[in-house]
Amino acid sequence: MKLQVALFRFFFVLAGLLIFFEADSAFAGNRALLKASQAKDIEKQQDIPLIAGKEVASGAHELGAMTVTARKREEDAQDVPIGSSVFSAVQLEDADIRDVNELTRFSPNVYMKHSTAGNTIVFRGISTYDTSIYSPAGFYVNGLNYPLHYMHNPDFFDIERIEVLKGPQGTLYGRNSESGVVNIITKQPGNHFRARVFGEYGAYDASGNNPDSFRTGGTVSGPVQKDKLYMGLSWQREDSDGFMENVYKNTDDAGRTDHNNGRATLRWTPSEVWDISLITDFMEEDEGIGYYRFLSGPSQTCRHTIAYDGENYRENKGNGQTLRIQYKGESFNILSVTGRSYYESKSGIDFDSTPAPLGNNIFGFEDTLLSQEVRISSVQESSAFQWLLGIYGFTEENNVDFEMQRTNQNMQQIRRTEMDISGRAVFGQGTYTLFDRLHLTAGMRYDYLDMEGKQRFTAVAGTREYSRDLD
């Protein structure tokens, strides 16, 4: 690590501490006109439009309206009659927003609750128990639902737009939307070649040992066959030293991060009415946790120092695949989203947060989700009445392990929970426009959920098993 730090410091000092390279299919002098043509071209080919700029006669640059799909149809963000916050790629980069935790600081009535059990997005005070693995908030990436709140704080990279919708959205989204929805749309490849490589280096003297931070990544996308087939690849790596020194073990793992993320997109537009995308992504996270310290007593430590004897870590990894098939016809539109997601997490924490060898808590889970959603909707602005109907179904396998490792054998426990979950839903919403400023909206939803679970509890007194079937 020391050699890596030295090389990176030398490299970034020579480069002015920041490297940025961007390649487009036009010269810089034509960049403004190119962006306008890109926006028009992409808006015709996909339902994920850009924030388009346009050149006006006076030569000034005028920003166009931000088009969003919060209500499953394209409309100006200013016309959406629900509490929402919309963040463009430019806004995310300018504000240096790197994950959902930082995003919530810019969205009123939304925050992220942190605990050893994970990260929970809280909309308007609606949350869940810390021990629950599911969240009342919906979280979608390119239409694929991520139901567990452990999945709700990914690193942002190559993002087109993020929509934060407050309040129940069950008549528009397939699952998990009682309190609100975070809808992430990534950039899609098109006819124009796009490439970007970036690198960042930082150092801060929080604990006196000059911890270093690195962030690198790159994106490349463009046409394989013009007007027909496109491909995009993106990757990001973040690595930083810990900012808390464990004086008992002489380590600085607390606060350490090592994140790897990648995404590949293949897009096919066989005709003007069909748009088909296959998106796959992966993530790996290795973090040092355990930041709490005692302010008084025999285990008291100074600022930015701790004294633990146990291991404090969190390891996450996962991947997802999404197939989007969209048809835009003259009478109606159809969108099918087929998805699979896999997520695995394991964490350990010192039970007592002191040098005393009393034991550790080990928590882990594994989740596999298969889902299918189909929506049919009216053509945009075809009449005063706009409607949407959808069906959603999923199957999910979830295994949760919790182990209390104790030096006192009488206190040791092992608990394993296995759940098989399936569900289906029918939902819909209609809006009738009386005039420009008055709209009447009604929606409905029917849900069916079947859960089968069993739990094995092992302690010094023996082993017990429980099982339950809920529908």
N, C-alpha and C positions, 0 to 999 in steps of 0.2 A: 504493500500500500504506500510506503514512504517513497519508493522509486516512482510509482505512478503519480503521486502528488507532485514530486519534483519535476517530472516531465511535463505534466499538465500546467504547472505554474509557469515554467519557462515558455511553453508554447503560447499560452494565453496572454502573457505579458507582451511578447513580440507581436501578437495579433491585436493588441489593444483590448484584451480581456473579453472579446466577443467576436465570434466568426458568424457571418451570415451570408449565405449565398442563395440567390433565387434566379432560376432560369425560366423564361417564358418563351413563347413562340413568336415574339415580336420584340423590336428594339424599345428602349426606354422612352424614346420620343413618342411612340405610338401607344404607350401603356394605358392611358386613359381611354382611348377609343377601343382598345382591345378588351378592357374590362367591361365596357358597355356591351360589346358584341358577345362576349362570353356569357354575360348575364342573360341576354335575350336568347342565345342558343340553348343554354341549360334550362331556362324556364319552359321552353318548348318540349324538352326531352324528358323531364322528370318533375316530380311533385315536391322537390326540395330546392326551392329557388334561392338565389343569392341576394345579398343587399346590393342592388344595382345602382351605379352612379351614371349620370348622363351629362354630356357637355351642352351648355346652353349657349345661345347666340353671343352673349357678352363675353364668353370665354371663361366665366366662373364655373366652378364645379358644384353641381347641385345633387344632393343625396336623394335617391328615390325612396319610395315607401318600403318598409320592411314587410315582406310577405311571410306569413306563418301558417302552419297547419294544425294549430292547437285544437280546433274543433273538427279536424279531419276534412277540412276543405281550405283552399287557399283564400286568404283574406288579409287585409292590412291589419297590422298589430294594433293600430289605434281603434279599429272597429270591433275588436273582440270584446263582448260584453261580460267578461268574467275577470276576476282578479288574476293578473298574470304579469310575469316579467320575462322579457325576451332578450337574449344576449347573442350578438353576432360574433363571428370569428375575430373581427377587428376589436370589438369591445373586450373580449376575453384576453386578447394579447396585450392591449393597452393597459388593462388593469392587472395584468399578470395573475389571472385567475387560473389555477392549475388543477383544481379538483372541486367536488361538490361542496366540501366544507368551506372553501373560500368563496364559492358562488353564493351560498346562503347569506353571506354578509352583505350582499348587494341586493337582496330581495326581501322586502318588508314582510313581516309575519311568518318568516321561515327561518329555522335554524337547525343545526345538527347537534344532537345530544350524543356525547361521547361517554363510553363506559368500557370496562374490560370485556363486555359481551359484544361490542361492535359499535357501529355508527348508525344512528337512527335519525332520519329526516322528520322534523316536526313542523307540520303546517297548522298555523293558528292554534297552537297548544295541543293538538291531537297527536298522541303518541301511543306507545305500547310499553309493556313491562320490559325491564332490562333483560330479563331472562328469556324473553320471547325471541325467536329467530325470524319471525315474520313481521312485516311492517304494514300499517294501513296506508302508507304512501305508495303510489305507483311509480315505477322506475323503468323507463323504456329507452333502448338504444336501437335506432333504426327500426322501430316497431316491435322489437323483441323484449318481452317482460323479464325483469330480474326481480323475483319475489322476496328474497331474503335481504334484510337490511345490511348484512355484511357486504353485499355487492354494491352498495349505494354510494361509494366514495371512490370511483375510479380516477385515474390520472387522465387529464384532457390532452388529446393530441389529434391534429388534423380534423378539427371540429368545424362544421358549417354553421350550426345554430343550436342554441339550447333554449327550450321553453319551460318555464316554471308556472304551473297552473294551480291555483289555490281553490280548495273546495272539492266536493265529490265530483268525480268524472266518470261514474260507472255507466252512463248512457252513451259514452263515446269510446271508452277503452276496455280492453278485454278483462283485466284482472287488477286487483290491489290498487284501488283508487278512491278509498273512502275519504281520505283527508286532502289529497292533492296528487299532482303528477309532475315528475321531472322527465321531460322528453328531449333526448339528445339525438341530433341528426349529424352524421359525419359527412365529410366532403365526398362527393361522387366523381368518378372520372368522366371526362367528356372528350370532345374533339380537340381541345387545346392541350398541348403539353405543359405540364407543371412540375417543377422540381424545387426542392428547398432542403437545405442542410443547415443545422444550427448547433451551437455549442455555448454553454454557459459555465462559468466558474465563480465560486464564491467562497469566502472564508470569514469566519466571525470568531471572536475571542470570548466566548461565553464562559468557558471553564478554565481558561488559561492555557489550553493545549492546542489552540488554533485549529479547530475542526474544519474540514474542507467539504465542499459540495460541488458536484458535477451534474450537468444535465445536457444530454446530447440527443440528437434525433435527426430524422430525415423523411422526406416524402417525395415520391415520384409517381406521376400518373399521366395518362394520355391515351390516344387511340391506337388500337391494334389494327383495326380496319375502319377507316373513316365512315362516320354516320351509322356504324353497325356495332362494333365491338370495342370495348374500352377496358383498361386495367389500371389499378392503382395499388401502391404499396406504401406503408408508413410504419415507422418504428420510433420508439423513444426509450431512453435509459436515464434513470436518475439514481445517483449514488451519493450519500453523504455520511460523514462520521457522526458519532453521537455527541450530544451537547451536555450530557450529564456524566460525571466521573464516579464510578463505583470505587470508593476508597478502600472498601474491604477486599475486593478482588483485583484492584488496580486495572480496571478496564473502563472503556468509554462507550459501551454498547447502547446504553439508554438514549433513545432518540435517533439511533442509526437507521438509515433507510437504504434499501437496494431494490429498485423497481425496474422491471422490464415489461414493455408493452409493444404489441405489433398488430397490424391489421392488413388484410389483403381483400381487394374488391374486384370482382369481375362483373361487368355490366354489358348487357346485350339489348339493342333496340332494333328488332327485326323490321319494324314499321313505325309510322308516326303514332300509332295508338297503343303500342306495346312497349313496356319498359321492364326488363328483368334484371335483377341484381342478385349476386351471390356474395355474401360478406362473411368472412371468418376472422376471428381475432383471438388473441391470447394475452394473458397477464401472469406475471410472477412477482410476488412481493416478499421481502424478507426484512423484518423490522425489529429493532430493539425497543422494548417497552419497559414500563416500571419507572415512572418519573417521580413518584411520591416520596417525600422525605419528612422526617419528624422535625418540628420546630423546637421541641424541648424534650427533656427526659434523657435516659441513658443512650438512646439511639439517635440523638440529635446530630444533624450534619449541617455543614455550611451550604451557602447558596450554590446551585449547580453541582451538588455532590449528593450521593446516596450511599447506603451501606447495606447491600443485600448479599445473602449467601447463595440464593437460588438463581435459576435461569429465568430471564424475563424476555420473551420473544413472541413474535407472531409471524407465521408463514402462511401466505395465501397463494393459490394458483388456480387458474381457470381458463376456459376457452368457450367460445360461442360460435354458432353458425346460423346464418339467417338467409333465407331465400324469399325475396320479394318479387311478386309478379303483379304488375299493374296494367290495367286496361282502361283507356280513356276513350269512351265512345261518344256518339252524338246524343244518346238518350240517357245513359247512365255510366258510372265508373265502377270498376271492381278492383279491389286490392286484396291479395292473398299474402299472408306472412307466415311462413313455416320456420320454426326455430328450435334449436337445441342449445342448452347451456349446461356447463359443468363447472362446479365450484368446490374447492376443497380448502379447509382452513385448519390450522393447528396453532395453539398458543399455550404458553406456560408462564406462570407468574408466581413469585415468591409469596407463600401464604401469609407470612407475618410482616414482610417488608423490613426485616432486621437481619443482623448477622447470625441470629440464633438459628440452628439447624432444625427447625420445626417441620418443614415440608413445603411442597409445592402443589398448586392446582394446575391440572393439565386439561385443556378443553379442545375438542376437535369435532369437525363435522364434514360431511360430504353430501353434495346435492346434485342430482341430475334431473333436468327438466326438458320435456318435449312438449311443444305447443303448436297449435294451429289456429289462426284467426283469418276470417274472411269478412270483408265489408263491401257492401254495395251502396252507392250513394248517387244522389242526383247530380246532374251536370252543373258546373259552377254558373250561377246567375242565369240559369235557363228559365226560371219562373220565380214568382214571388214566394213559392213554397220550396224550401230546401229540406231534404230528408237523408237519413242514413240508417241502415240496418246492418247488424253484424252478428256473427256467431263466433264463439271461442271455446276451445277445448284444450285440456292439458293432462298429462300424467307426470308424476314427480316421485322420486325416491330420495329419502332423506335419512341419513344416519348421524346420530349425535352421540359423542362419547365425552364423559366427564369423570375425571379421576382425581381423588384427593389423596395425594401421596404424603404420608405422615411418618415421622420417626416413631411415634406412638402407634403401635399396630392396632390398638383398639379404635383408633380414629380413622383408619383407612377405609375408603369407599371407592367403588367403581360402578358407574351407571352408564348403561348403553341403551339408547332409544332408537328404534327403527320405525319409520313411517312410510306408508305407501298412500299417496294422495292422488285423486283424480277429480276433475271437475269439468263442467260445461256451463255455458252461459249464452243467453240471447239478449241483445240490447238494441236500442234504437232511439233516435231523436229526430224531431221535426221542428222547423222554424218557419213561421209565416210572417212575411213582411207587410204590415199595413201601410207604412210609409217609411221614409228614410230613417227616422228616429224612433220608430216604434216597431218592435218585433215580438211575436208571441212564440215561446218555445216550450215544448213538452217532450218528455222522455220516459222510457221504461227500461226495466232490466229484470231478467229472471236468472237466478243462480242455482246450481246444484253442485254440492260438494260431498265427496265420499272420502273418509279418512280411516285407515286401518293402522293401528300402531301397537307395538309391544315394547316393554322395557324390562331389562334385567338389572337387578340391584344386588351387588355383592359387597358384603361387609364381614367383619369378624364373626358375626353371629350366623352367617350362612348366606345363601343366595335365594332371592325371591324374584318371581316374574309376574308381570301384569300385562294384560292385553285389552284393547278396546276398539270397537268399530263404531264410527260415527258417520251419519249421513243426513 
